[in-house]
Amino acid sequence: MFCIWLQNARKTLGLTQKELAAHLKLSASTLGMYEQGRRRPSPKAKARLRLFFSRTEIGSPSTFLPGAPANRQFRQEVQASRH
């Protein structure tokens, strides 16, 4: 399940919910709901999750988050927020 994958992926990277949420431009509460299976990511959040994890050793969660790749503007926003 996506919620289990997300929690394990976050912990593997050594991130808190608050830290990962900041990278994804989400609230920690929203991320917590994803991890508990109480909420599903929006299309925009899915794109952010795919992009963020595709840049890690974990890789993109494409099995859980199918869809088109993140658009160019979004990729630039995420890149800028990481610096």
Contacts in CASP RR format, 6 or more apart in sequence:
PFRMAT RR
TARGET T0000
AUTHOR 0000-0000-0000
METHOD contacts of the structure
MODEL  1
MFCIWLQNARKTLGLTQKELAAHLKLSASTLGMYEQGRRRPSPKAKARLR
LFFSRTEIGSPSTFLPGAPANRQFRQEVQASRH
1 37 0 8 1.000
2 34 0 8 1.000
2 37 0 8 1.000
2 40 0 8 1.000
2 61 0 8 1.000
2 64 0 8 1.000
2 65 0 8 1.000
3 34 0 8 1.000
3 35 0 8 1.000
3 36 0 8 1.000
3 37 0 8 1.000
5 61 0 8 1.000
5 64 0 8 1.000
6 34 0 8 1.000
6 35 0 8 1.000
6 49 0 8 1.000
6 61 0 8 1.000
6 64 0 8 1.000
7 35 0 8 1.000
9 53 0 8 1.000
9 56 0 8 1.000
9 58 0 8 1.000
9 61 0 8 1.000
10 16 0 8 1.000
10 17 0 8 1.000
10 20 0 8 1.000
10 35 0 8 1.000
12 58 0 8 1.000
13 20 0 8 1.000
13 56 0 8 1.000
13 58 0 8 1.000
15 23 0 8 1.000
16 28 0 8 1.000
17 28 0 8 1.000
17 31 0 8 1.000
17 32 0 8 1.000
17 35 0 8 1.000
18 28 0 8 1.000
20 31 0 8 1.000
20 52 0 8 1.000
21 27 0 8 1.000
21 28 0 8 1.000
21 30 0 8 1.000
21 31 0 8 1.000
23 52 0 8 1.000
23 78 0 8 1.000
23 81 0 8 1.000
23 82 0 8 1.000
24 31 0 8 1.000
24 45 0 8 1.000
24 48 0 8 1.000
24 49 0 8 1.000
24 52 0 8 1.000
25 48 0 8 1.000
25 77 0 8 1.000
25 81 0 8 1.000
26 45 0 8 1.000
26 48 0 8 1.000
30 39 0 8 1.000
30 45 0 8 1.000
32 38 0 8 1.000
33 39 0 8 1.000
34 40 0 8 1.000
34 41 0 8 1.000
34 45 0 8 1.000
41 49 0 8 1.000
41 65 0 8 1.000
44 74 0 8 1.000
46 65 0 8 1.000
46 67 0 8 1.000
47 68 0 8 1.000
47 69 0 8 1.000
47 70 0 8 1.000
47 71 0 8 1.000
47 74 0 8 1.000
48 70 0 8 1.000
48 74 0 8 1.000
48 78 0 8 1.000
49 61 0 8 1.000
49 65 0 8 1.000
50 60 0 8 1.000
50 61 0 8 1.000
50 62 0 8 1.000
50 65 0 8 1.000
50 67 0 8 1.000
50 69 0 8 1.000
50 70 0 8 1.000
51 60 0 8 1.000
51 70 0 8 1.000
51 74 0 8 1.000
51 75 0 8 1.000
51 78 0 8 1.000
52 78 0 8 1.000
53 59 0 8 1.000
53 60 0 8 1.000
53 61 0 8 1.000
54 60 0 8 1.000
70 78 0 8 1.000
END
